[in-house]
């Protein structure tokens, strides 16, 4: 692990994920790993809800050069101790633009019928992800500390950022906005600037892509159920007919 990102989701973490993969030559661990991978979702679910005294972070991060977004950022202090040579990046943005982006994510995806339906299916990555989301972000022990209103969530957002700045030694920390591109990032990590454009991803206006992806999973799930029912009826008729 070379880089620990302590910034919250919706601060450019997905863009930074791809940038760090380019700079470190290793994959970066992001929240999407949990949503799309039941094994990872299960590891995090056990870690969070079983409250293990000793955590083997390599079970999650082995082979990764960086970690970003929730729930990794919740544990940045633990990770700093576990990976003492890793540097820390705090991704920031204006609190009003952050809450706007967060609400788009929440309304278009997390509150969508499709996600809520899939999250009701036991033992799926969607169900595990919902549990993690409720505990580590929305809950009283999570990042939002139970805040319900936009105003209070922006307050917690700013409080978190300042707490990271106060905690991490200045020579180990980069306070970063993805709009600044390669320059400060490469200088901080002491790498050369790539000869490609910075990989800006997952902008608020493009959140529809993720929504369509989840909807496609829902459609595939429904079609699979229909196929199973039709197959059962067909073979039942063949067997008993």
Secondary structure, DSSP 8 states (H G I E B T S, - for coil): --EEE---TTSSHHHHHHHHHHHHSSEEE-THHHHT-HHHHHHHHHHHHHT-SS--THHHHTTEEEE-STTGGGGHHHHHHHTTT-EEEEE---HHHHHHHHHHHIIIIITSHHHHHHTTSTTSHHHHHHHHHIIIIISTTSTTTT--SHHHHHHHHHHHHHHHHHHS-GGGEEEE-GGGTHHHHHHHHT----SS-------GGGTHHHHHHHHHHHHHHHHHHHHHHHHHHHHHHHHH-
